[in-house]
Amino acid sequence: MTPSDCAPAGADRAHAAGAARRRQPRGPSGCSRPTVHPGAWWLWALSLGTAATRTTNPLLLALLISASAYVVATHRTGTPAARAYPAFARLALAVLLVRLLFAVVLGSPIPGTHTLLTLPEVPLPHWAQGIRLGGRVTAEALVFAAYDGLKLATLLICVGAANALASPARLLKSLPGALYEAGVAVVVALTFAPHLIADVQRLRAARRLRGRPDRGLRGLLQVGLPVLEGALERSVALAAAMEARGYGRSAEVPARVRRTTAALTLGGLLGVCAGTYGLLTAEGGTYGLPLLFAGVAAALAGLRLGGRRSLRTRYRPDPWDARAWLVAGSGAAVAALLGLASAHDPEALHPGVVPLVTPALPLWPAAVVLLALLPAFVVPKEPS
């Protein structure tokens, strides 16, 4: 009998699992590489947010929130941005409540016949015509405010889903060289709130373990100072890291290339604006799409030339593979098809409030929203 025959059966399974882990691509820190390009996750989430702006039907908006939440629950990462997803949900709820409060206190331009309550009305001077404090609160005004607030809340939850599925810092690596400096500023702005929320949660947990209060005004004041101190230390560390990596260093390019880059970028952006305006107007439907494509092509060429000034290199860049196309394509399909449904059947996607009607769930737009669940099935979960 050989020593291998005496090994327990679990050893073979452990050896096979270890070999499988060794075959997985590794990141700089030794952990398994992400499975999908971060840009695909952001395009998916922003497309769902775009789809949310095309409807006020609460059933479709709830379906969009449920689809994004399910994908986040199955594929969220362990970064501070992912842990901030519940904070985005609470922020969305706060936005909805504030919108309803404004409709109650400041009134609404929506006429209504179903009076819920009448508040004392504050008289305002003549120059404040159109503004009302108090007065009659109708069910039509509250329903309209709820639809409007739910649309904005869905957009915020989609942005939170993008942070939970792909860190903005990962997305920064994939930006063109010409947009690197602007991308750093955007990433720092996007990661400020998640890191701040993570610091608050960590300090509150530490205070609870020490038996100290973590709620109320006193707890907030005693947590606020360490949070600000941690933010300052993180800013100093970030500045030192950027300086050590030569941030802002650029290569010398000929003046002809600089002028060509500026002309292509500026002309491309103007073409995108003019093409978008043409698509939104009835008269510009013939020239809008060609002008938009030409503007996008010129802007991309300008960004390509502008990247010559960047001396930045990428270590193990994230590949854009078939799964990334499926993730981004599913979100884009939801946005495009809901936009098409909004143009052809506006009554289904924008239920009326005067008179009040019960919103119905349109079948094929609901089936379109279910396409947003595709990443949950085609993308493997990231190993912990």
Secondary structure, DSSP 8 states (H G I E B T S, - for coil): --HHHHS-HHHHHHHHHHHHHHHS-B-TTSSB--SS-HHHHHHHHHHHHHHHTT---HHHHHHHHHHHHHHHHHH--SSHHHHTHHHHHHHHHHHHHHHHHHHHHS--SS--S-EEEEEEEE---GGGTT--EEEEEEHHHHHHHHHHHHHHHHHHHHHHHHHHHS-HHHHHHTS-GGGHHHHHHHHHHHHHHHHHHHHHHHHHHHHHHTT---SHHHHHHHHHHHHHHHHHHHHHHHHHHHHHTTTT-B----HHHHHHHHHHHHHHHHHHHHHHHHHHSSTTTTTHHHHHHHHHHHHHHHHHHHGGGB----SS-----HHHHHHHHHHHHHHHHHHHHHHH-HHHHS--TTTT------HHHHHHHGGGGHHHHHS-----
